[in-house]
Amino acid sequence: MSRMIQARVTDPQYDWLFERAIDEEGDMSAAIRGAIDLARSFADLLSCPDPHGRLQARLDAAQEEMAREAYFDEYGHFPEDAPK
């Protein structure tokens, strides 16, 4: 289910959102949903007992995923799926 929202934003906020919409192939709704998801993640991060630890864990996970994707791009399979 989805709901309609309407908001007043400043010119800089609109410009930032518009740039995000361009990244979403012109879909302003997708850009707004992405901005809300980003804000929720940021709020969750800041409200946890150890924000630095949580941020480091997220960065480590992202770096590991990028390494896995690079490995796949190079070898055509993930390390755990390597032929034996």
LOVODO-522216 format. One record per residue (C-alpha): x, y, z; residue number from 0. Coordinates in steps of 0.02 Angstrom, whole numbers, plus 50000, padded with zeros to 5 digits. Each point is the difference from the previous one (the first is absolute). Layout:
N
<rec <X; Y; Z>; NUM>,
...
//
This chain:
84
<rec <50000; 50000; 50000>; 0>,
<rec <50061; 50176; 49968>; 1>,
<rec <49940; 50170; 50056>; 2>,
<rec <50010; 50172; 49923>; 3>,
<rec <50098; 50137; 50088>; 4>,
<rec <50019; 50185; 49967>; 5>,
<rec <50137; 50108; 50075>; 6>,
<rec <50074; 50174; 49997>; 7>,
<rec <50188; 49998; 49979>; 8>,
<rec <50133; 50133; 49979>; 9>,
<rec <50081; 50028; 49832>; 10>,
<rec <50162; 49912; 50054>; 11>,
<rec <49899; 49851; 50064>; 12>,
<rec <49903; 49990; 49837>; 13>,
<rec <50160; 50014; 49898>; 14>,
<rec <50079; 49857; 50100>; 15>,
<rec <49844; 49894; 49979>; 16>,
<rec <49993; 50041; 49814>; 17>,
<rec <50180; 49941; 49979>; 18>,
<rec <49955; 49837; 50087>; 19>,
<rec <49849; 49983; 49884>; 20>,
<rec <50117; 50014; 49850>; 21>,
<rec <50097; 49852; 50073>; 22>,
<rec <49834; 49906; 50012>; 23>,
<rec <49966; 50025; 49813>; 24>,
<rec <49889; 50151; 50032>; 25>,
<rec <49889; 49916; 50129>; 26>,
<rec <49967; 50130; 50135>; 27>,
<rec <49900; 49875; 50103>; 28>,
<rec <50148; 49880; 50003>; 29>,
<rec <50113; 50144; 50051>; 30>,
<rec <49884; 50047; 50144>; 31>,
<rec <49988; 49819; 50058>; 32>,
<rec <50189; 49987; 49992>; 33>,
<rec <50021; 50161; 50099>; 34>,
<rec <49880; 49935; 50134>; 35>,
<rec <50094; 49834; 50009>; 36>,
<rec <50164; 50095; 50013>; 37>,
<rec <49932; 50110; 50140>; 38>,
<rec <49935; 49848; 50094>; 39>,
<rec <50170; 49914; 49987>; 40>,
<rec <50089; 50156; 50059>; 41>,
<rec <49879; 50024; 50146>; 42>,
<rec <50020; 49817; 50050>; 43>,
<rec <50188; 50017; 49992>; 44>,
<rec <50003; 50156; 50108>; 45>,
<rec <49880; 49930; 50129>; 46>,
<rec <50092; 49836; 50032>; 47>,
<rec <50113; 49981; 50154>; 48>,
<rec <50158; 49983; 49895>; 49>,
<rec <49979; 50102; 49839>; 50>,
<rec <50184; 49984; 49955>; 51>,
<rec <49996; 49811; 50018>; 52>,
<rec <49841; 49985; 49898>; 53>,
<rec <50067; 50114; 49863>; 54>,
<rec <50161; 49900; 49993>; 55>,
<rec <49901; 49838; 49987>; 56>,
<rec <49898; 50072; 49855>; 57>,
<rec <50157; 50062; 49913>; 58>,
<rec <50084; 49830; 50023>; 59>,
<rec <49847; 49910; 49930>; 60>,
<rec <49993; 50118; 49850>; 61>,
<rec <50186; 49977; 49966>; 62>,
<rec <49982; 49811; 50010>; 63>,
<rec <49854; 50004; 49878>; 64>,
<rec <50099; 50109; 49879>; 65>,
<rec <50146; 49878; 50010>; 66>,
<rec <49882; 49853; 49965>; 67>,
<rec <49928; 50090; 49849>; 68>,
<rec <50175; 50041; 49936>; 69>,
<rec <50049; 49816; 50021>; 70>,
<rec <49844; 49947; 49905>; 71>,
<rec <50037; 50124; 49861>; 72>,
<rec <50177; 49932; 49986>; 73>,
<rec <49969; 49813; 50016>; 74>,
<rec <49815; 49977; 49957>; 75>,
<rec <49955; 49920; 50166>; 76>,
<rec <50007; 50039; 50185>; 77>,
<rec <50146; 49933; 50103>; 78>,
<rec <49893; 49872; 50092>; 79>,
<rec <49935; 49935; 49832>; 80>,
<rec <50175; 49969; 49930>; 81>,
<rec <50022; 49836; 49908>; 82>,
<rec <50089; 49871; 50105>; 83>,
//
